Amino acid sequence: MRAAPGGSRAHGDGCTGPVEHLIRAGYALGGGDGCIADARRHALAFLDQAEADYPVLVPARTRDLTQLVVSELVTNACKYAPGPVLVELAINIHAVDVIVWDSQPVVPVARTADPDRVGQHGLEIVKAVSEALFVEPQSVGKRITARITLFDPPGGGTTRR
């Protein structure tokens, strides 16, 4: 996967200006065996390329959270939506955006905490680790964007390299 230089794009997140990305990359997943692992590999390759080609350093914590968010969002899309899943990754000097589109028009809702519930915690996890989470209905299906900060919280994490 080779990412292309990014441009401007408004995310519908309430910001008045567009989001400037250094690079963006997208790919389709068929939903078969191994697609979630493939999605995580694509995410790591994207972050490696961003560090190699642009003046951005991706902390280990951000790499781990990006893989987690990709895994959770792709799992939900493959489980609940028929057809392909489209994944797009974008990065700027502040954050990584993980964007997942699927054909299911139903907007997911994080459930209330229940320590006895087994499974169905994916959206709760994504909300907890993301700086922002946007769900946008589309003419077909929906697009979910999770924004993961590149900055480690104060006193936490180390950078890769």
PAKOL-444645 format. One record per atom (N, C-alpha, C, O): x, z negated, y negated. Coordinates in pm, 1 decimal. Atoms other than C-alpha are relative to their C-alpha. Layout:
<rs>
+----------+----------+----------+
|        u |        w |        v |
+----------+----------+----------+
|        X |        Z |        Y |
...
+----------+----------+----------+
</rs>
This chain:
<rs>
+----------+----------+----------+
|        u |        w |        v |
+----------+----------+----------+
|     85.0 |      0.0 |    117.0 |
|      0.0 |      0.0 |      0.0 |
|     89.3 |      0.0 |   -122.8 |
|    178.4 |    -84.1 |   -134.8 |
|    -72.9 |     -7.3 |    126.6 |
|    140.1 |     97.3 |   -337.4 |
|   -100.5 |    -20.3 |   -111.5 |
|   -201.1 |     50.3 |   -117.8 |
|     91.8 |     28.1 |    109.3 |
|    -27.0 |    -45.0 |   -644.9 |
|     30.4 |     89.6 |   -118.1 |
|    145.3 |    126.8 |   -142.0 |
|    -14.5 |    -82.6 |    119.7 |
|    -84.1 |    160.4 |   -954.6 |
|      1.7 |    -88.3 |   -123.3 |
|    -59.8 |   -194.9 |   -123.4 |
|      3.6 |     76.8 |    124.1 |
|    -15.9 |     38.0 |  -1308.1 |
|   -144.1 |    -18.2 |    -45.2 |
|   -226.7 |     72.1 |    -32.4 |
|    137.3 |     30.3 |     39.9 |
|   -325.9 |   -128.2 |  -1446.1 |
|    -26.5 |     28.3 |   -144.9 |
|     65.7 |     46.8 |   -224.3 |
|     41.8 |    -22.0 |    136.8 |
|   -518.6 |    -74.8 |  -1761.0 |
|    -92.1 |   -111.2 |    -42.6 |
|    -83.0 |   -223.8 |      6.2 |
|     95.0 |     97.3 |     51.0 |
|   -793.3 |   -251.2 |  -1944.7 |
|   -127.1 |      4.6 |     82.8 |
|   -166.3 |    109.5 |    134.0 |
|    128.6 |      4.5 |    -67.0 |
|  -1111.3 |   -364.4 |  -1783.1 |
|    -68.4 |   -130.7 |    -34.4 |
|     -8.8 |   -237.6 |    -21.6 |
|     77.6 |    121.0 |     25.5 |
|  -1378.9 |   -608.3 |  -1885.5 |
|    -59.2 |    -46.1 |    131.7 |
|   -105.1 |     36.1 |    211.1 |
|     48.7 |     53.9 |   -126.8 |
|  -1486.5 |   -836.5 |  -1602.9 |
|   -141.0 |    -56.7 |     -9.5 |
|   -192.5 |   -108.3 |     89.8 |
|    132.7 |     59.0 |      9.6 |
|  -1823.3 |   -944.4 |  -1737.0 |
|      5.6 |   -150.6 |      9.5 |
|    -90.3 |   -214.2 |     53.1 |
|    -17.9 |    144.0 |    -12.6 |
|  -1687.0 |  -1297.1 |  -1755.9 |
|    -27.6 |    -73.7 |   -129.8 |
|      8.2 |   -190.7 |   -143.8 |
|     30.6 |     63.6 |    126.1 |
|  -1808.5 |  -1367.2 |  -2106.8 |
|    108.1 |     17.9 |   -103.9 |
|     87.7 |    -17.2 |   -220.1 |
|   -107.2 |    -24.7 |     95.2 |
|  -1478.5 |  -1270.8 |  -2267.5 |
|    -35.5 |    122.7 |    -82.3 |
|    -97.2 |    216.4 |    -31.6 |
|     34.9 |   -112.0 |     86.1 |
|  -1510.1 |  -1036.4 |  -2562.3 |
|     93.1 |    117.4 |     17.7 |
|     54.3 |    230.6 |    -11.1 |
|    -95.6 |   -108.1 |    -15.4 |
|  -1199.5 |   -833.7 |  -2482.6 |
|     25.7 |     31.4 |    145.4 |
|    -11.9 |    -45.1 |    234.2 |
|    -31.1 |    -38.3 |   -137.2 |
|  -1078.1 |   -650.4 |  -2175.8 |
|    115.4 |    -83.2 |     55.9 |
|    192.6 |   -144.1 |    -18.2 |
|   -109.0 |     67.1 |    -68.5 |
|   -844.6 |   -801.1 |  -1919.5 |
|    110.5 |    103.1 |     20.4 |
|     85.9 |    210.1 |     76.0 |
|   -113.7 |    -90.2 |    -19.0 |
|   -500.3 |   -638.8 |  -1924.0 |
|     71.3 |    -39.2 |    129.0 |
|    118.5 |   -151.9 |    143.4 |
|    -69.5 |     24.2 |   -126.2 |
|   -352.5 |   -608.5 |  -1576.3 |
|    129.6 |     79.2 |      2.5 |
|    135.9 |    191.4 |    -47.8 |
|   -125.7 |    -70.9 |    -19.2 |
|      5.8 |   -517.3 |  -1496.1 |
|    -18.1 |    108.9 |    104.9 |
|     21.8 |    223.5 |     84.5 |
|     29.0 |    -96.0 |   -106.4 |
|   -101.8 |   -349.2 |  -1172.7 |
|   -129.5 |    -39.6 |     69.4 |
|   -173.7 |   -154.3 |     62.9 |
|    120.2 |     19.3 |    -80.1 |
|   -410.4 |   -310.3 |   -956.9 |
|     19.3 |     78.9 |    128.6 |
|     86.8 |    181.8 |    129.3 |
|     -3.3 |    -73.6 |   -126.6 |
|   -446.5 |   -205.5 |   -594.1 |
|   -129.8 |    -27.9 |     73.7 |
|   -181.7 |   -139.5 |     70.0 |
|    122.6 |     17.4 |    -75.7 |
|   -750.2 |   -150.2 |   -378.8 |
|     10.7 |     63.9 |    136.8 |
|     92.2 |    153.6 |    158.3 |
|      1.8 |    -54.4 |   -134.9 |
|   -823.3 |    -78.0 |    -15.5 |
|   -133.8 |    -33.3 |     64.1 |
|   -202.2 |   -127.1 |     23.3 |
|    124.2 |     20.3 |    -73.9 |
|  -1117.1 |    -54.1 |    222.5 |
|     31.6 |    -59.3 |    136.5 |
|    133.3 |    -27.6 |    198.2 |
|    -11.1 |     60.2 |   -132.9 |
|  -1162.8 |   -259.3 |    536.8 |
|   -123.8 |     37.4 |     79.6 |
|   -235.1 |     36.7 |     27.0 |
|    111.6 |    -40.0 |    -84.7 |
|  -1378.4 |   -149.7 |    826.9 |
|    -78.5 |   -115.2 |     59.2 |
|   -188.6 |    -94.6 |    110.4 |
|     70.2 |    115.5 |    -53.7 |
|  -1473.6 |   -500.3 |    934.1 |
|     28.6 |    -28.7 |    146.1 |
|    -28.7 |   -121.9 |    202.5 |
|    -31.2 |     20.5 |   -140.7 |
|  -1326.1 |   -471.5 |   1284.1 |
|     98.6 |   -113.5 |     21.4 |
|    136.0 |   -185.5 |    -71.3 |
|    -98.2 |    102.7 |    -35.5 |
|  -1088.3 |   -701.0 |   1467.5 |
|    126.2 |     17.4 |    -83.5 |
|    175.2 |    129.0 |   -100.8 |
|   -125.0 |     -3.0 |     73.9 |
|   -786.2 |   -788.7 |   1259.7 |
|    -14.1 |     31.3 |   -147.9 |
|     85.8 |     29.9 |   -219.8 |
|     11.2 |    -39.3 |    140.8 |
|   -933.1 |   -689.5 |    922.7 |
|     31.2 |   -115.3 |    -94.0 |
|     80.8 |    -91.6 |   -204.2 |
|    -28.5 |    113.9 |     87.6 |
|   -900.1 |  -1040.6 |    779.9 |
|    150.8 |    -21.0 |     -9.2 |
|    203.0 |    -46.3 |   -117.8 |
|   -146.7 |      8.7 |      1.6 |
|   -533.2 |  -1060.3 |    879.8 |
|     59.0 |    115.2 |    -80.3 |
|    154.2 |     95.5 |   -155.8 |
|    -46.1 |   -115.1 |     79.2 |
|   -484.4 |   -708.6 |    735.8 |
|    -17.6 |    -27.2 |   -149.3 |
|     70.3 |      4.8 |   -229.3 |
|     26.1 |     29.8 |    140.7 |
|   -640.7 |   -824.3 |    408.8 |
|    103.9 |    -98.1 |    -54.9 |
|    151.2 |    -81.7 |   -167.4 |
|   -102.7 |     95.6 |     44.8 |
|   -398.8 |  -1118.8 |    387.1 |
|    135.8 |     68.5 |    -13.8 |
|    209.6 |     41.5 |   -108.5 |
|   -127.2 |    -73.3 |      8.8 |
|   -102.7 |   -888.4 |    458.7 |
|      4.0 |     89.3 |   -123.9 |
|    106.1 |     96.5 |   -192.3 |
|      8.2 |    -82.5 |    120.9 |
|   -217.8 |   -648.9 |    185.2 |
|     21.2 |    -86.2 |   -125.0 |
|     90.3 |    -45.2 |   -218.2 |
|    -13.1 |     88.8 |    115.7 |
|   -242.8 |   -942.2 |    -56.8 |
|    145.7 |    -41.0 |    -21.0 |
|    194.5 |    -39.5 |   -134.0 |
|   -140.9 |     38.6 |     13.2 |
|    113.1 |  -1058.1 |     16.0 |
|     85.7 |    117.7 |    -44.5 |
|    174.8 |    101.2 |   -127.8 |
|    -75.7 |   -118.8 |     40.9 |
|    248.8 |   -703.3 |    -15.0 |
|    -23.0 |     29.6 |   -147.9 |
|     70.1 |     67.2 |   -219.2 |
|     32.5 |    -21.0 |    141.2 |
|     71.0 |   -669.5 |   -349.6 |
|     77.3 |    -97.8 |    -88.8 |
|    135.4 |    -57.9 |   -189.7 |
|    -71.6 |    100.4 |     80.2 |
|    220.3 |   -995.7 |   -480.5 |
|    150.4 |     25.7 |      2.1 |
|    217.1 |      8.6 |   -100.0 |
|   -142.3 |    -34.8 |     -7.8 |
|    567.5 |   -894.4 |   -355.8 |
|     32.5 |    115.0 |    -95.3 |
|    133.2 |    112.2 |   -166.1 |
|    -23.1 |   -114.7 |     87.8 |
|    536.6 |   -564.2 |   -539.2 |
|     -8.7 |    -40.1 |   -146.8 |
|     70.6 |      6.4 |   -228.7 |
|     12.9 |     46.1 |    139.3 |
|    420.9 |   -735.0 |   -858.3 |
|    127.2 |    -69.4 |    -44.9 |
|    175.0 |    -45.6 |   -155.8 |
|   -123.5 |     69.6 |     35.5 |
|    727.0 |   -959.7 |   -853.7 |
|    118.0 |     95.4 |     -9.6 |
|    204.7 |     78.3 |    -95.4 |
|   -112.0 |    -94.3 |     -1.2 |
|    961.4 |   -670.2 |   -775.6 |
|     -3.4 |     95.7 |   -118.5 |
|    101.4 |    131.8 |   -171.9 |
|     11.9 |   -105.7 |    100.0 |
|    826.9 |   -427.6 |  -1035.6 |
|    -32.1 |    -47.2 |   -141.2 |
|    -17.0 |     29.7 |   -236.2 |
|     45.7 |     47.2 |    130.7 |
|    705.7 |   -645.4 |  -1323.4 |
|     57.6 |   -138.5 |    -29.4 |
|    102.1 |   -208.3 |     61.7 |
|    -54.7 |    131.7 |     37.2 |
|    816.9 |   -954.8 |  -1516.3 |
|    -99.9 |   -112.6 |     28.4 |
|   -148.8 |   -179.0 |    -63.0 |
|     93.4 |    104.4 |    -39.2 |
|    595.3 |  -1191.0 |  -1322.0 |
|     57.2 |    -73.7 |    120.8 |
|    112.0 |    -12.6 |    212.5 |
|    -43.5 |     82.5 |   -112.4 |
|    682.5 |  -1477.1 |  -1090.7 |
|   -124.4 |    -64.8 |     59.6 |
|   -199.6 |   -132.2 |    -10.8 |
|    118.0 |     53.0 |    -67.4 |
|    418.8 |  -1574.9 |   -835.3 |
|     41.4 |   -125.1 |     77.7 |
|    114.6 |   -115.7 |    176.2 |
|    -35.7 |    124.4 |    -70.3 |
|    449.5 |  -1940.8 |   -731.6 |
|    -52.9 |     -1.4 |    143.5 |
|   -152.3 |     64.1 |    174.8 |
|     41.4 |     12.0 |   -140.4 |
|    422.2 |  -2028.7 |   -362.4 |
|   -145.0 |    -46.6 |     10.4 |
|   -219.9 |      1.0 |     95.6 |
|    137.8 |     50.6 |     -1.2 |
|    100.7 |  -2217.6 |   -436.2 |
|    -99.2 |    113.6 |    -25.6 |
|   -202.5 |    121.5 |     40.8 |
|     88.8 |   -111.7 |     31.8 |
|    -56.8 |  -1905.1 |   -588.7 |
|     -5.3 |     98.6 |    115.6 |
|   -111.3 |    154.0 |    145.0 |
|     -3.0 |    -88.7 |   -116.6 |
|     55.2 |  -1695.0 |   -290.1 |
|    -91.3 |    -55.2 |    109.9 |
|   -169.0 |     18.7 |    170.3 |
|     82.3 |     62.8 |   -103.6 |
|   -107.8 |  -1942.7 |    -52.0 |
|   -148.7 |      5.1 |    -36.2 |
|   -232.6 |     37.1 |     48.0 |
|    140.5 |     -1.1 |     42.0 |
|   -428.6 |  -1968.1 |   -255.3 |
|    -57.3 |    141.3 |      0.6 |
|   -174.3 |    160.3 |     33.8 |
|     46.8 |   -138.1 |     -3.2 |
|   -451.8 |  -1589.9 |   -287.9 |
|    -35.3 |     40.1 |    143.0 |
|   -139.5 |    101.3 |    166.2 |
|     30.2 |    -30.4 |   -140.0 |
|   -431.8 |  -1553.4 |     90.1 |
|   -126.2 |    -72.1 |     47.0 |
|   -207.9 |    -14.6 |    118.9 |
|    118.1 |     77.4 |    -38.1 |
|   -691.5 |  -1828.0 |    134.7 |
|   -126.5 |     64.0 |    -56.6 |
|   -224.4 |     82.3 |     15.8 |
|    117.9 |    -59.7 |     63.7 |
|   -934.5 |  -1670.4 |   -114.1 |
|    -32.3 |    135.5 |     62.2 |
|   -148.4 |    164.0 |     91.7 |
|     22.0 |   -129.2 |    -66.0 |
|   -887.1 |  -1322.3 |     34.2 |
|    -63.1 |    -22.8 |    137.0 |
|   -160.5 |     43.9 |    171.8 |
|     50.8 |     28.3 |   -133.8 |
|   -947.9 |  -1464.9 |    381.5 |
|   -146.2 |    -44.6 |     -3.6 |
|   -227.8 |      4.9 |     74.1 |
|    137.0 |     52.6 |      7.6 |
|  -1264.2 |  -1654.0 |    281.8 |
|    -99.1 |    107.0 |    -46.2 |
|   -205.9 |    122.2 |     13.0 |
|     93.0 |   -100.1 |     52.4 |
|  -1421.2 |  -1372.5 |     77.2 |
|    -18.3 |    116.6 |     96.9 |
|   -129.6 |    166.2 |    114.5 |
|     10.8 |   -110.3 |    -96.3 |
|  -1342.2 |  -1102.3 |    332.7 |
|    -76.5 |    -45.7 |    124.6 |
|   -156.7 |     30.2 |    178.9 |
|     73.8 |     53.6 |   -114.8 |
|  -1468.9 |  -1322.3 |    616.9 |
|   -149.5 |      1.4 |    -28.1 |
|   -228.4 |     46.5 |     55.0 |
|    142.6 |      2.4 |     34.6 |
|  -1800.0 |  -1372.7 |    436.8 |
|    -57.3 |    141.2 |     -7.3 |
|   -167.4 |    166.1 |     41.9 |
|     48.3 |   -137.6 |     12.5 |
|  -1832.1 |  -1002.0 |    356.3 |
|    -16.4 |     63.4 |    138.1 |
|   -117.4 |    128.4 |    164.8 |
|      8.1 |    -58.2 |   -134.9 |
|  -1758.9 |   -898.8 |    716.0 |
|   -111.8 |    -63.0 |     82.5 |
|   -174.3 |      3.5 |    165.2 |
|    100.4 |     72.5 |    -78.5 |
|  -1995.4 |  -1161.9 |    853.9 |
|   -142.6 |     32.1 |    -44.1 |
|   -232.4 |     42.1 |     39.5 |
|    136.3 |     -9.6 |     50.7 |
|  -2295.6 |  -1104.1 |    628.2 |
|    -41.9 |    136.9 |    -52.6 |
|   -160.3 |    157.8 |    -79.0 |
|     34.8 |   -129.3 |     58.7 |
|  -2279.5 |   -744.6 |    501.0 |
|     30.6 |    113.2 |     96.8 |
|    137.0 |    115.3 |    158.7 |
|    -29.4 |   -116.1 |    -84.2 |
|  -2312.2 |   -421.4 |    695.3 |
|     92.1 |     96.2 |    -74.9 |
|     90.7 |    103.0 |   -197.8 |
|    -82.3 |   -104.0 |     61.5 |
|  -2059.1 |   -148.4 |    634.4 |
|    135.9 |    -47.4 |    -43.8 |
|    179.0 |   -157.5 |     -9.4 |
|   -136.9 |     31.1 |     39.9 |
|  -1718.9 |   -143.4 |    474.6 |
|      6.0 |   -110.2 |   -105.0 |
|    -93.1 |   -142.4 |   -170.5 |
|    -30.5 |     99.4 |    102.3 |
|  -1564.9 |   -408.6 |    253.9 |
|    112.0 |     58.5 |    -84.7 |
|    212.6 |    105.4 |    -31.6 |
|   -104.1 |    -47.7 |     90.6 |
|  -1366.0 |   -305.2 |    -51.5 |
|     67.6 |   -119.8 |    -64.1 |
|      1.1 |   -211.4 |   -112.4 |
|    -78.1 |    108.1 |     58.8 |
|  -1088.5 |   -531.8 |   -174.7 |
|     87.6 |     59.3 |   -108.5 |
|    151.2 |    162.8 |    -88.9 |
|    -88.2 |    -40.6 |    109.1 |
|   -909.8 |   -497.7 |   -506.0 |
|     76.4 |   -122.6 |    -46.1 |
|     20.8 |   -231.9 |    -56.7 |
|    -84.2 |    106.6 |     52.3 |
|   -622.1 |   -707.7 |   -631.5 |
|     53.3 |     45.6 |   -135.0 |
|     87.0 |    162.6 |   -153.3 |
|    -52.7 |    -30.7 |    132.3 |
|   -508.8 |   -723.2 |   -991.7 |
|     78.2 |   -121.4 |    -48.0 |
|     45.8 |   -235.2 |    -13.9 |
|    -82.0 |    110.3 |     48.2 |
|   -245.7 |   -929.4 |  -1167.1 |
|     38.8 |     24.9 |   -145.0 |
|     64.1 |    138.3 |   -185.6 |
|    -56.5 |     -3.2 |    134.3 |
|   -146.2 |  -1008.5 |  -1522.9 |
|     96.4 |   -117.6 |    -11.2 |
|    128.4 |   -180.0 |     89.9 |
|   -100.7 |    107.2 |     13.0 |
|     96.5 |  -1264.0 |  -1664.2 |
|    -59.5 |   -139.2 |     17.0 |
|     14.2 |   -237.8 |     20.8 |
|     65.1 |    130.4 |    -11.1 |
|   -160.7 |  -1542.7 |  -1625.9 |
|    -64.3 |    -26.3 |    135.9 |
|    -69.9 |   -140.7 |    181.1 |
|     82.9 |     23.8 |   -118.1 |
|   -356.7 |  -1486.1 |  -1306.2 |
|     -3.8 |    121.1 |     92.8 |
|     30.2 |    233.2 |     55.1 |
|     28.5 |   -102.4 |   -100.2 |
|   -431.5 |  -1290.3 |   -991.1 |
|   -152.0 |      4.9 |     14.3 |
|   -217.0 |    -98.7 |     28.0 |
|    142.2 |    -17.5 |    -27.0 |
|   -781.6 |  -1147.6 |   -952.9 |
|    -15.3 |     57.4 |    139.9 |
|     47.1 |    157.8 |    174.3 |
|     36.9 |    -48.7 |   -132.5 |
|   -917.5 |  -1106.3 |   -600.1 |
|   -144.3 |     45.5 |    -12.7 |
|   -233.2 |    -34.8 |    -40.8 |
|    132.7 |    -57.7 |     17.3 |
|  -1217.7 |   -873.8 |   -609.2 |
|    -44.5 |     57.1 |    134.3 |
|     24.6 |    139.9 |    193.6 |
|     52.1 |    -46.5 |   -128.7 |
|  -1429.6 |   -814.9 |   -299.3 |
|   -140.7 |     53.6 |    -22.0 |
|   -226.9 |    -14.6 |    -77.5 |
|    132.4 |    -62.0 |      6.3 |
|  -1724.4 |   -574.8 |   -282.8 |
|    -52.9 |     16.1 |    141.0 |
|     20.1 |     52.6 |    233.2 |
|     67.1 |    -30.0 |   -126.1 |
|  -1974.1 |   -557.0 |     -0.8 |
|   -139.2 |     53.8 |    -30.3 |
|   -184.1 |     50.5 |   -144.8 |
|    128.7 |    -67.1 |     18.2 |
|  -2309.3 |   -387.2 |     52.5 |
|   -119.9 |    -94.3 |      1.3 |
|   -232.6 |    -50.2 |    -21.0 |
|    110.2 |     96.5 |     -6.0 |
|  -2517.9 |   -705.1 |     85.0 |
|    -39.5 |    -40.3 |   -143.5 |
|     43.6 |    -93.8 |   -216.8 |
|     38.9 |     31.7 |    137.0 |
|  -2721.2 |   -752.2 |   -235.9 |
|    -24.5 |   -149.2 |    -25.5 |
|    -29.0 |   -192.0 |   -140.8 |
|     27.8 |    142.1 |     17.3 |
|  -2789.1 |  -1121.8 |   -173.5 |
|    122.8 |    -69.3 |    -58.7 |
|    233.1 |    -59.7 |     -5.1 |
|   -108.3 |     71.8 |     67.2 |
|  -2579.9 |  -1332.9 |   -411.0 |
|     22.2 |   -132.3 |     72.8 |
|    -72.3 |   -209.0 |     91.8 |
|    -26.4 |    124.7 |    -72.0 |
|  -2407.9 |  -1617.2 |   -225.5 |
|     -7.2 |   -120.9 |    -92.5 |
|     19.0 |   -111.7 |   -212.4 |
|      9.1 |    124.3 |     74.8 |
|  -2459.7 |  -1974.0 |   -334.7 |
|     75.9 |   -106.1 |     78.3 |
|     56.4 |   -121.1 |    198.9 |
|    -71.3 |    109.6 |    -65.8 |
|  -2226.1 |  -2263.2 |   -259.6 |
|   -100.5 |   -108.9 |     34.8 |
|   -183.6 |   -147.4 |    -47.3 |
|     91.3 |    104.2 |    -45.1 |
|  -2408.9 |  -2523.9 |    -59.6 |
|     50.2 |   -135.4 |    -46.1 |
|    168.1 |   -151.9 |    -77.5 |
|    -40.3 |    135.0 |     37.1 |
|  -2407.9 |  -2890.1 |   -146.5 |
|     89.8 |    -56.9 |    109.7 |
|     79.0 |    -20.0 |    226.6 |
|    -94.6 |     59.6 |    -94.2 |
|  -2137.2 |  -3094.8 |     17.8 |
|    -75.4 |    -72.0 |    112.1 |
|   -172.0 |   -144.4 |     87.7 |
|     57.9 |     64.0 |   -117.2 |
|  -2225.0 |  -3209.7 |    368.1 |
|    111.5 |    -18.2 |    101.5 |
|    150.1 |     77.5 |    168.7 |
|   -112.4 |     21.5 |    -90.8 |
|  -1948.1 |  -3372.5 |    572.7 |
|    -34.1 |     24.6 |    146.2 |
|     56.3 |     39.3 |    228.4 |
|     40.2 |    -24.5 |   -138.5 |
|  -2150.2 |  -3318.6 |    891.4 |
|    -17.7 |    148.2 |     31.8 |
|    -29.2 |    185.2 |    148.6 |
|     19.4 |   -143.7 |    -22.2 |
|  -2189.7 |  -2941.6 |    842.8 |
|    129.2 |     61.4 |     52.0 |
|    237.2 |     36.4 |     -1.5 |
|   -114.1 |    -71.9 |    -55.1 |
|  -1958.8 |  -2728.7 |   1053.3 |
|     -9.0 |    143.4 |    -50.5 |
|   -108.3 |    212.0 |    -26.9 |
|     -2.1 |   -135.8 |     53.1 |
|  -1862.8 |  -2405.2 |    880.9 |
|    -80.2 |     13.9 |   -127.6 |
|   -136.1 |    -83.2 |   -178.5 |
|     71.0 |    -36.4 |    121.7 |
|  -2018.8 |  -2233.7 |    580.8 |
|     49.1 |    -77.5 |   -122.7 |
|    -29.5 |   -117.8 |   -208.4 |
|    -61.4 |     64.6 |    116.1 |
|  -1777.0 |  -2395.2 |    336.0 |
|     82.4 |     98.3 |    -82.1 |
|    145.5 |     58.4 |   -180.0 |
|    -87.5 |    -98.7 |     62.3 |
|  -1606.1 |  -2070.3 |    229.3 |
|    -13.9 |     10.5 |   -150.0 |
|     86.1 |      6.5 |   -221.7 |
|     18.6 |    -14.3 |    143.7 |
|  -1761.7 |  -2032.1 |   -113.7 |
|     36.3 |   -128.4 |    -73.0 |
|     88.4 |   -123.6 |   -184.5 |
|    -40.1 |    127.8 |     60.1 |
|  -1712.0 |  -2402.5 |   -185.8 |
|    152.0 |     -5.1 |    -16.0 |
|    202.8 |    -49.3 |   -119.1 |
|   -146.1 |     -1.5 |      4.0 |
|  -1342.9 |  -2361.2 |   -104.3 |
|     48.9 |     93.8 |   -109.4 |
|    136.0 |     57.7 |   -188.6 |
|    -41.8 |    -97.5 |    101.0 |
|  -1308.7 |  -2048.7 |   -319.2 |
|    -23.7 |    -56.1 |   -140.6 |
|     63.0 |    -43.9 |   -227.1 |
|     28.3 |     58.8 |    131.6 |
|  -1476.2 |  -2224.4 |   -614.8 |
|     99.0 |   -110.7 |    -34.1 |
|    140.5 |   -123.8 |   -149.3 |
|    -88.7 |    113.5 |     24.2 |
|  -1250.7 |  -2528.0 |   -573.7 |
|    142.4 |     42.9 |    -36.7 |
|    209.0 |    -25.4 |   -114.4 |
|   -139.8 |    -39.2 |     21.9 |
|   -921.9 |  -2334.8 |   -577.7 |
|     16.1 |    108.3 |   -106.8 |
|    128.4 |    140.9 |   -145.4 |
|     -6.5 |   -107.4 |     98.6 |
|  -1009.9 |  -2063.8 |   -830.6 |
|    -16.5 |    -53.7 |   -141.0 |
|    -87.2 |   -151.6 |   -164.6 |
|     15.5 |     32.6 |    142.1 |
|   -975.0 |  -2083.9 |  -1206.3 |
|   -140.0 |     41.0 |    -46.2 |
|   -201.6 |    -26.5 |   -128.7 |
|    133.3 |    -50.6 |     33.9 |
|  -1297.4 |  -1880.8 |  -1232.2 |
|    -52.1 |     79.7 |    118.2 |
|     24.8 |    133.3 |    198.0 |
|     65.3 |    -76.2 |   -105.8 |
|  -1546.7 |  -1718.1 |   -998.6 |
|   -118.6 |     72.0 |    -62.2 |
|   -203.7 |      9.9 |   -125.9 |
|    106.4 |    -82.4 |     55.8 |
|  -1776.9 |  -1430.9 |  -1097.4 |
|    -67.5 |     74.8 |    113.6 |
|      0.0 |    129.2 |    201.0 |
|     75.1 |    -78.7 |    -96.2 |
|  -2051.7 |  -1274.4 |   -888.1 |
|    -83.1 |     99.2 |    -80.6 |
|   -165.0 |     60.4 |   -163.9 |
|     66.8 |   -103.9 |     75.7 |
|  -2178.9 |   -942.4 |  -1018.1 |
|    -81.9 |     88.8 |     93.1 |
|    -25.5 |    158.3 |    177.7 |
|     81.5 |    -93.0 |    -77.4 |
|  -2475.5 |   -762.2 |   -862.4 |
|     37.1 |    143.8 |    -38.8 |
|     64.6 |    172.3 |   -155.4 |
|    -31.4 |   -141.2 |     21.9 |
|  -2406.6 |   -389.5 |   -826.7 |
|   -121.1 |     83.3 |     40.3 |
|   -216.4 |     31.0 |     98.1 |
|    111.4 |    -85.7 |    -39.7 |
|  -2635.4 |    -91.6 |   -777.0 |
|    -16.1 |     -1.2 |    152.3 |
|   -127.0 |     12.0 |    204.1 |
|      1.6 |     21.7 |   -144.7 |
|  -2542.6 |   -130.3 |   -410.2 |
|     86.3 |   -122.6 |     26.5 |
|    206.9 |   -119.2 |      2.1 |
|    -76.2 |    119.1 |    -36.3 |
|  -2437.9 |   -476.8 |   -299.5 |
|     39.5 |    -86.9 |   -117.6 |
|    -33.1 |    -99.3 |   -216.2 |
|    -49.1 |     92.0 |    102.8 |
|  -2231.8 |   -715.5 |   -506.4 |
|    152.2 |      3.2 |     -3.0 |
|    217.1 |     46.6 |     92.2 |
|   -144.8 |     13.3 |     15.6 |
|  -1879.7 |   -772.0 |   -635.8 |
|     27.3 |   -145.0 |    -38.0 |
|    -33.9 |   -200.1 |   -129.6 |
|    -40.1 |    137.9 |     26.7 |
|  -1718.8 |  -1115.1 |   -627.5 |
|    145.0 |      2.0 |    -45.1 |
|    230.9 |     60.5 |     20.8 |
|   -135.6 |      9.3 |     53.2 |
|  -1411.8 |  -1187.0 |   -839.0 |
|     40.1 |   -146.0 |     -7.9 |
|    -28.9 |   -227.1 |    -69.7 |
|    -57.8 |    133.9 |      9.9 |
|  -1202.5 |  -1499.8 |   -794.3 |
|    132.5 |     13.8 |    -74.6 |
|    216.5 |     96.0 |    -38.0 |
|   -121.8 |     -2.7 |     80.0 |
|   -930.0 |  -1562.3 |  -1051.7 |
|     84.2 |   -122.3 |     35.3 |
|     38.4 |   -236.2 |     27.0 |
|    -92.0 |    105.8 |    -42.5 |
|   -629.7 |  -1763.3 |   -934.2 |
|    115.7 |     -3.9 |    -98.7 |
|    183.4 |     96.5 |   -120.4 |
|   -104.5 |     13.3 |    101.3 |
|   -387.9 |  -1894.7 |  -1192.6 |
|    139.4 |     13.8 |     61.3 |
|    162.8 |    -23.3 |    176.4 |
|   -139.9 |    -10.6 |    -43.1 |
|    -17.4 |  -1816.1 |  -1167.8 |
|     77.8 |   -128.2 |    -29.2 |
|    190.6 |   -144.7 |     17.2 |
|    -71.9 |    119.4 |     40.8 |
|     72.9 |  -2152.3 |  -1313.0 |
|    -30.1 |   -115.7 |     92.9 |
|   -146.0 |   -143.3 |    124.0 |
|     18.3 |    118.7 |    -82.2 |
|    128.5 |  -2453.6 |  -1094.1 |
|    -56.4 |   -111.6 |    -86.8 |
|    -25.4 |   -120.4 |   -205.6 |
|     48.0 |    114.4 |     76.7 |
|    -59.0 |  -2765.0 |  -1198.0 |
|    119.4 |    -88.9 |    -36.5 |
|    221.8 |    -85.8 |     31.7 |
|   -110.2 |     87.0 |     41.2 |
|    158.0 |  -3019.8 |  -1382.4 |
|     51.2 |    -85.6 |    116.5 |
|    -26.2 |   -151.9 |    185.5 |
|    -63.2 |     80.3 |   -104.6 |
|    403.4 |  -3182.5 |  -1141.6 |
|    -21.3 |     52.5 |    139.6 |
|     12.6 |    -16.7 |    235.6 |
|     27.1 |    -45.7 |   -135.6 |
|    299.9 |  -2964.2 |   -849.8 |
|     61.7 |    135.1 |     29.5 |
|     86.8 |    215.9 |    -59.9 |
|    -40.9 |   -133.0 |    -49.0 |
|    425.7 |  -2674.6 |   -644.8 |
|    138.0 |     42.6 |    -38.7 |
|    198.3 |     -8.9 |   -132.9 |
|   -130.2 |    -60.3 |     28.8 |
|    742.0 |  -2476.7 |   -637.7 |
|    -17.3 |    150.9 |      0.8 |
|   -114.2 |    202.8 |     56.1 |
|      9.4 |   -146.2 |     -0.7 |
|    806.1 |  -2112.4 |   -695.4 |
|     78.8 |     55.7 |    117.0 |
|    173.3 |     -5.4 |    167.0 |
|    -66.4 |    -70.3 |   -109.3 |
|    909.1 |  -1869.3 |   -427.7 |
|    124.8 |     65.2 |    -56.3 |
|    125.2 |    103.0 |   -173.4 |
|   -129.2 |    -63.2 |     33.6 |
|   1264.7 |  -1726.5 |   -442.4 |
|    105.3 |   -103.5 |    -19.5 |
|    220.2 |    -70.1 |    -48.2 |
+----------+----------+----------+
</rs>
